[in-house]
Amino acid sequence: MNARLRQWLSIYQFLAGLCDAGTGLLLVGFPDYTLSGLMGLSVVPQRPFIRFIGVFVLAVGITYFWTLFRYPLSDDGGVVWLTQWKITALIRGLVAVFIVWQVSVHTIDFRWVAVAITDGIFAAIQMIGLEQGWIQRAS
């Protein structure tokens, strides 16, 4: 068991959850402000659609908190962390690829690249961590 690695993974888990849960709450509660005010988008999709996306992003964020606080890194909790990391890395990776594709064919505004970069970085960190066995070493 590596206490220092466990601490870094817990910090990562909290920050990743905060990023998605916070964004999700903003999209649900303040869709216009989030997209036009914070992201600078001139074309804002319909509010119900953006709120629907917000609920999904919020749910992804909650999985990080749920795993962190319900299943501390241990022999038993490590399996839950591995599952959560695999699923969220897949989701984040697919979101990043989709956004890059849509920006490249000029379907959505270039400013969406910020979302692709953020999700891509989180996905890459988790994929590297899974490949390197960070969770198993910290459990």
Summary of the structure (lengths in Angstrom):
residues: 139
radius of gyration: 16.2
end to end distance: 5.5
largest distance: 49.8
contacts: 427
relative contact order: 0.15
helix: 84%
strand: 0%
